[in-house]
Amino acid sequence: MSIQKVAIFGGSGNFGVPIVRALLDAGFAVTVITRHTSTATISSDVSVVRTDYSAGELVKALAGHDAAICAVGPGGMWLQSAMIDAAEAAKVKRFILGDFGWGKHVRSFPEFDEVHALRAAGWDHAAALAEANPAFTWTGITTGNPIDWALRKFPIMGFDIACQSAIIYDSGAEYFTGTTLEGIGQAVVGVLQNPDETRNRFVKVMSIKTCQSELLEAFESVTESKWDVRKSSTETLLDSGRAKHRAGTGGWILELVVTQLFQKGESRSQVAATREDTDSDLLGVKTESARDVVTRALEAYGLLQARS
Ligand SMILES: NC(=O)c1ccc[n+]([C@@H]2O[C@H](COP(=O)([O-])OP(=O)(O)OC[C@H]3O[C@@H](n4cnc5c(N)ncnc54)[C@H](OP(=O)(O)O)[C@@H]3O)[C@@H](O)[C@H]2O)c1
């Protein structure tokens, strides 16, 4: 199977932009499929097709493409089965599912069951279509924590870059796995360059396995300064997140996600115990150190000069 023309839903998003960049750098021809109502700015290096997500418009948008990628945000995940139906009808050979998270065997809190069920319904739908039509295939890409992006965007993850302060939950020694935005883009490229090895299965990748203590050390070393450190506990965070969820107020998602990352002894947020248990080498996702990851987060924040 040879893949050259790739369409992406959500190509203007947090993950979509680095995925599109990686695809272009690897020589794929890229079409971003975007909503008629979207106000997103899209790279001039790609073709753009606008859609209302009706079956007719989707099939037309996907015609002539070898692969399609679902990188829409959680708000658009209910459209995944419509994308999959249209991809199969348009003779797209590979559909990359909307995952970029924790995959099929996610061990998260019950508060997330509904959102996982919505995603999994699309995944099961793709598997059923692929079974009925061997010309249609799929891959899910499980990337764990989007680490450089998350560290910069969410101070609740423990690191407030602007204030150079940290919150260390429990002992700070709970390990989790993460993939950088560059690694996520490379994982997509790697799947499309290895279609036979990645056919009809979930692949797992990681750039790093790390913990808060290692990240704090790296932040202090790269910024050459001592950060203000406060201690907290995942128990407090869990209670707060659950109370917000029960009350129907915002903020619970991040609090529960961060609890899952750092809750002692649970290893809830590791896509695999070791890199060897992942597909990182096959897909060309490189290993990064805590120093590398922290440097990326600081660069993206504008605190260090970006590497060329
Ligand atoms: N592992 C993690 O911790 C983690 C964290 C963040 C995201 N993710 C996953 O990564 C994937 C991409 O997430 P993201 O943060 O990159 O998404 P995002 O930036 O929020 O959205 C990506 C694009 O999706 C489209 N979109 C948004 N809302 C939509 C709606 N209601 N209907 C249709 N389209 C909509 C928009 O594209 P147009 O405007 O061009 O139509 C948007 O630019 C998702 O599967 C998400 O769950 C995982």
The ligand as a MOL file (V3000), in Angstrom:
LIG
                    3D

  0  0  0     0  0            999 V3000
M  V30 BEGIN CTAB
M  V30 COUNTS 48 52 0 0 0
M  V30 BEGIN ATOM
M  V30 1 N -3.5650 12.9750 25.4960 0
M  V30 2 C -4.0150 14.1330 25.8810 0
M  V30 3 O -3.8750 14.5280 27.0520 0
M  V30 4 C -4.7040 15.0340 24.8840 0
M  V30 5 C -4.7440 16.4120 25.0910 0
M  V30 6 C -5.3430 17.2060 24.1320 0
M  V30 7 C -5.9390 16.6170 23.0050 0
M  V30 8 N -5.9040 15.2640 22.8410 0 CHG=1
M  V30 9 C -6.5600 14.6120 21.6800 0
M  V30 10 O -5.9570 15.0460 20.4640 0
M  V30 11 C -6.9370 15.1890 19.4560 0
M  V30 12 C -6.8980 16.6150 18.9090 0
M  V30 13 O -7.1470 17.5170 19.9840 0
M  V30 14 P -6.7810 19.0700 19.8770 0
M  V30 15 O -6.5500 19.5840 21.2490 0
M  V30 16 O -5.7080 19.2340 18.8380 0 CHG=-1
M  V30 17 O -8.1410 19.6460 19.3150 0
M  V30 18 P -8.5580 21.1830 19.1680 0
M  V30 19 O -7.3680 22.0160 18.9230 0
M  V30 20 O -9.4640 21.5300 20.3030 0
M  V30 21 O -9.4850 21.1190 17.8700 0
M  V30 22 C -8.9340 20.6740 16.6230 0
M  V30 23 C -9.8490 21.0550 15.5020 0
M  V30 24 O -11.0530 20.3220 15.5800 0
M  V30 25 C -12.0650 21.0370 14.9080 0
M  V30 26 N -13.2210 21.1260 15.8210 0
M  V30 27 C -13.2240 21.6360 17.0700 0
M  V30 28 N -14.4750 21.5430 17.6080 0
M  V30 29 C -15.2370 20.9470 16.6580 0
M  V30 30 C -16.6110 20.5970 16.5960 0
M  V30 31 N -17.4290 20.8090 17.6290 0
M  V30 32 N -17.0600 20.0180 15.4560 0
M  V30 33 C -16.2310 19.7870 14.4180 0
M  V30 34 N -14.9160 20.1200 14.4280 0
M  V30 35 C -14.4390 20.6880 15.5240 0
M  V30 36 C -11.5200 22.4290 14.5940 0
M  V30 37 O -11.1140 22.4250 13.2190 0
M  V30 38 P -11.7890 23.4020 12.1340 0
M  V30 39 O -12.0760 24.6890 12.8380 0
M  V30 40 O -10.7100 23.5000 11.1050 0
M  V30 41 O -13.0190 22.7130 11.6420 0
M  V30 42 C -10.2950 22.5050 15.4920 0
M  V30 43 O -9.2590 23.3350 15.0160 0
M  V30 44 C -8.2640 14.7910 20.1080 0
M  V30 45 O -8.4810 13.4230 19.8850 0
M  V30 46 C -8.0060 15.0500 21.5770 0
M  V30 47 O -8.8280 14.3110 22.4280 0
M  V30 48 C -5.2820 14.4640 23.7470 0
M  V30 END ATOM
M  V30 BEGIN BOND
M  V30 1 1 1 2
M  V30 2 2 2 3
M  V30 3 1 2 4
M  V30 4 1 4 5
M  V30 5 2 4 48
M  V30 6 2 5 6
M  V30 7 1 6 7
M  V30 8 2 7 8
M  V30 9 1 8 9
M  V30 10 1 8 48
M  V30 11 1 9 10
M  V30 12 1 9 46
M  V30 13 1 10 11
M  V30 14 1 11 12
M  V30 15 1 11 44
M  V30 16 1 12 13
M  V30 17 1 13 14
M  V30 18 2 14 15
M  V30 19 1 14 16
M  V30 20 1 14 17
M  V30 21 1 17 18
M  V30 22 2 18 19
M  V30 23 1 18 20
M  V30 24 1 18 21
M  V30 25 1 21 22
M  V30 26 1 22 23
M  V30 27 1 23 24
M  V30 28 1 23 42
M  V30 29 1 24 25
M  V30 30 1 25 26
M  V30 31 1 25 36
M  V30 32 1 26 27
M  V30 33 1 26 35
M  V30 34 2 27 28
M  V30 35 1 28 29
M  V30 36 1 29 30
M  V30 37 2 29 35
M  V30 38 1 30 31
M  V30 39 2 30 32
M  V30 40 1 32 33
M  V30 41 2 33 34
M  V30 42 1 34 35
M  V30 43 1 36 37
M  V30 44 1 36 42
M  V30 45 1 37 38
M  V30 46 2 38 39
M  V30 47 1 38 40
M  V30 48 1 38 41
M  V30 49 1 42 43
M  V30 50 1 44 45
M  V30 51 1 44 46
M  V30 52 1 46 47
M  V30 END BOND
M  V30 END CTAB
M  END
